[in-house]
Amino acid sequence: MALHAESEAITQELTREKCSNGQVTVRDYVESRPPLAEREAVSRALLYAEETGCPLHFVNISHPGTVEMIERAKQSGLDVTLETCPHYLLFTEDDFERIGPSAKCAPPLQNDQAKEQLWEQLRNGKIDMITPDHSPCPSFMKFDHPDNMFEVWGGISGGQFSLEAMVTEAHLNRNIPLPQIARYLPTNPAKRFGLYPHKGAISAGFDADLVLLDMNLERTVEQEDLLSKHPHSLYIGHTLKCAVQMTLSRGKVVYDRKHGFQGECSGEMVR
């Protein structure tokens, strides 16, 4: 079972209080979804998993305190994993205030101390995977109510830049080895969700799903770089130090930087 873990009872009541008092800024939204809401929901789910034996995977975990709770559950023998997202490793609540609606997500971006603690936990293997939690929407859902953050769609349009952003920050800026980054991005997800040994590694017998990166192409993301249907992203203005040059799916080139998308992709049903 994969869970988004925030206590609805806590967030609904805090949201009601904020909105009834006309407190609808970025900071008000952040305060309406505190780390306590994440920890309470995770704690409850872990209790149920302990009682039932149900395997658990927690999506978009944002706070280091929650990571430690899940780590203790792992050490006690529970079948549980977690993911965090690039935006929790790259951006903070201060960036949310600067960027505006494009940076709204749930749970919200945390403070700088929490962000740095997540990096330390990532180095120490307490975070199993990094996933984009790509949650796009039409632009009007982000920008029609810029003065009321509770009316703004809460999702990050970030799938396009996840690999480049993580290689930039984790490897080029923080010297985390590329094989370790590969475990967080393709390998551990493939193992957890039953796609291994066909996906998740470069090895004989695996599908030839490959990405070729230019590690010496620094640029700042601009709106015209976006390939998503809805052209907004908190990555606009963010500096990347690498760029995808080519993508292959099962040995077939499906994208290259010069020509764009190549033909149609074809997937397979996974039961």
C-alpha positions in Angstrom: 0.0 0.0 0.0 1.4 3.4 -1.0 0.3 6.3 1.1 0.3 10.1 1.1 0.6 10.6 4.8 -0.9 13.8 6.3 -3.6 13.8 9.0 -6.7 15.2 7.4 -8.2 15.9 10.8 -5.3 18.2 11.7 -4.9 19.9 8.3 -8.7 20.5 7.9 -9.1 22.1 11.3 -6.0 24.3 10.8 -7.2 25.3 7.3 -10.6 26.2 8.7 -9.1 28.4 11.3 -6.8 30.2 8.9 -9.4 30.8 6.2 -12.1 31.9 8.7 -9.6 34.6 9.9 -8.6 35.7 6.4 -5.1 34.3 6.8 -4.4 33.0 3.3 -0.7 33.7 2.6 2.1 31.3 1.8 3.1 31.2 5.4 -0.4 30.6 6.5 -0.7 27.6 4.2 2.6 26.2 5.4 1.4 26.5 9.0 -1.8 24.8 8.2 0.1 21.6 7.2 2.7 21.2 10.0 5.2 18.3 10.3 3.0 17.0 13.1 0.3 16.2 10.5 2.8 14.1 8.6 4.2 12.3 11.6 0.7 11.5 13.0 -0.5 9.9 9.8 2.7 7.9 9.4 2.5 6.8 13.1 -1.0 5.6 12.6 -0.2 3.7 9.3 2.8 2.0 10.9 0.6 0.8 13.8 -1.9 -0.7 11.3 0.9 -2.3 9.3 2.3 -3.8 12.5 -1.1 -5.3 13.3 -1.9 -6.5 9.8 1.5 -7.3 8.2 0.6 -5.0 5.2 3.7 -3.8 3.3 3.8 0.0 3.3 5.4 2.6 1.0 5.2 6.3 2.0 5.2 8.8 -0.8 6.5 12.4 -0.8 7.9 12.4 2.8 9.0 16.0 3.5 10.4 16.1 7.0 13.4 14.4 8.7 11.5 13.6 11.8 9.2 11.4 9.8 12.1 9.7 8.1 13.5 8.8 11.6 10.1 7.3 12.6 10.0 5.1 9.5 13.7 4.1 10.0 12.8 2.9 13.5 10.0 0.9 12.0 12.3 -0.7 9.5 14.7 -1.7 12.2 11.9 -3.3 14.1 11.2 -5.6 11.1 8.3 -3.8 9.4 8.2 -4.1 5.6 8.2 -0.3 4.9 9.9 2.1 2.5 9.7 5.8 1.8 10.4 8.3 -0.9 11.1 12.0 -0.8 11.0 14.4 -3.8 13.5 16.6 -5.4 11.6 19.7 -4.4 12.1 18.9 -0.7 15.8 18.5 -1.3 16.2 21.6 -3.4 13.7 24.2 -2.2 12.5 25.7 1.1 9.5 27.6 2.5 11.5 30.8 1.8 11.7 29.7 -1.9 7.9 29.0 -1.8 7.3 32.6 -0.7 9.6 33.9 -3.4 8.3 31.7 -6.3 4.6 31.7 -5.4 1.9 29.3 -6.6 4.2 27.2 -8.7 5.9 26.0 -5.5 2.7 25.0 -3.7 2.6 21.3 -2.8 1.5 19.0 0.0 3.2 18.5 2.4 4.6 22.0 1.9 8.2 22.9 1.4 10.1 22.9 4.8 12.7 25.1 6.3 16.4 25.0 5.4 17.3 23.0 8.5 14.9 20.3 7.6 16.2 20.3 4.0 19.8 19.8 5.1 18.8 17.0 7.5 17.1 15.2 4.6 20.4 15.3 2.7 22.2 13.8 5.6 19.6 11.0 5.9 19.9 10.4 2.1 23.6 10.0 2.5 23.1 7.5 5.3 20.6 5.4 3.4 17.6 6.2 5.4 15.7 7.4 2.3 14.9 4.6 -0.2 14.1 6.6 -3.3 13.7 10.0 -4.9 10.6 10.5 -7.0 9.2 13.6 -8.7 5.6 13.3 -7.5 4.7 15.0 -10.8 1.3 16.7 -10.3 0.6 19.0 -13.2 -2.5 21.2 -13.7 -3.8 23.8 -16.1 -2.2 27.2 -15.4 -5.5 28.8 -14.3 -5.6 26.4 -11.3 -2.2 27.7 -10.2 -2.6 31.4 -10.9 -6.3 32.5 -10.8 -6.1 33.0 -7.1 -2.5 34.2 -6.4 -3.6 36.1 -3.2 -5.2 33.1 -1.6 -2.8 30.2 -1.3 -5.6 27.8 -0.1 -7.3 28.2 -3.5 -4.2 27.3 -5.5 -3.7 23.8 -6.9 -1.2 22.0 -4.6 1.1 20.1 -6.9 4.6 20.4 -8.4 5.2 20.1 -12.1 8.7 18.7 -11.9 9.0 15.4 -13.7 11.1 16.8 -16.6 13.9 18.0 -14.4 14.1 15.4 -11.6 17.1 13.5 -13.0 19.1 16.6 -14.0 18.3 18.4 -10.7 19.4 15.4 -8.6 22.6 14.8 -10.6 23.4 18.5 -10.3 22.8 18.9 -6.6 23.6 15.5 -5.3 26.6 14.6 -7.5 28.1 17.8 -8.9 27.4 20.1 -5.8 27.5 17.6 -2.9 29.8 14.8 -4.3 27.4 11.9 -3.7 28.6 9.1 -6.1 26.5 8.5 -9.2 26.0 4.7 -8.3 24.4 5.8 -5.0 22.1 8.3 -6.9 21.2 5.5 -9.3 19.9 3.4 -6.4 17.5 6.2 -5.4 16.2 7.0 -8.9 15.8 3.7 -10.9 17.0 0.8 -8.9 15.2 0.9 -5.6 11.8 1.8 -7.2 12.1 -1.0 -9.6 12.9 -3.5 -6.8 10.1 -2.2 -4.6 7.4 -2.3 -7.2 8.2 -5.6 -8.9 9.9 -4.3 -12.1 13.3 -5.7 -11.2 15.2 -7.6 -12.8 13.8 -6.1 -16.1 14.1 -2.5 -15.0 16.4 -0.6 -12.7 19.9 -1.5 -13.7 22.3 -1.5 -16.6 23.1 -5.2 -16.9 22.7 -8.2 -19.2 19.1 -9.3 -19.5 17.6 -6.0 -18.4 15.6 -3.7 -20.7 17.9 -1.1 -22.3 16.3 1.9 -20.7 19.1 4.5 -20.7 19.6 8.2 -20.3 22.7 9.9 -21.7 23.7 13.0 -19.8 26.0 15.9 -20.7 27.7 16.6 -17.4 29.2 19.9 -18.6 26.1 21.8 -19.9 25.1 24.5 -17.3 22.0 26.5 -18.0 19.2 28.2 -16.2 15.7 26.8 -16.8 13.4 29.1 -18.8 9.7 28.8 -19.5 10.4 27.9 -23.2 12.4 24.9 -22.0 9.3 23.2 -20.5 8.0 20.2 -22.4 4.9 19.7 -20.2 1.4 20.4 -21.5 1.0 23.1 -18.9 4.0 25.5 -19.0 4.7 26.4 -15.4 7.2 25.0 -12.9 9.1 26.0 -9.8 12.2 25.0 -11.7 12.0 28.2 -13.9 15.0 30.2 -12.9 16.8 27.2 -11.3 20.4 26.5 -12.5 21.2 23.0 -13.7 24.7 21.8 -14.4 23.9 18.8 -16.7 21.3 18.0 -19.4 19.7 15.0 -20.9 21.0 14.4 -24.4 19.3 11.2 -25.3 16.7 8.8 -23.8 16.3 5.1 -24.9 13.4 2.9 -24.0 14.1 -0.8 -24.4 16.9 0.1 -26.8 14.9 2.5 -28.9 15.7 6.2 -29.0 12.6 8.0 -27.9 14.2 11.5 -27.3 17.3 13.4 -28.2 18.1 17.0 -27.3 18.5 18.1 -31.0 15.4 16.6 -32.5 13.1 16.2 -29.5 10.7 13.3 -29.2 11.2 10.4 -31.6 8.1 8.4 -32.6 5.7 6.8 -30.2 6.6 5.0 -27.0 5.0 1.6 -26.3 4.6 0.2 -22.8 3.6 -3.1 -21.5 1.0 -4.0 -18.9 2.5 -4.9 -15.6 0.2 -7.0 -13.4 
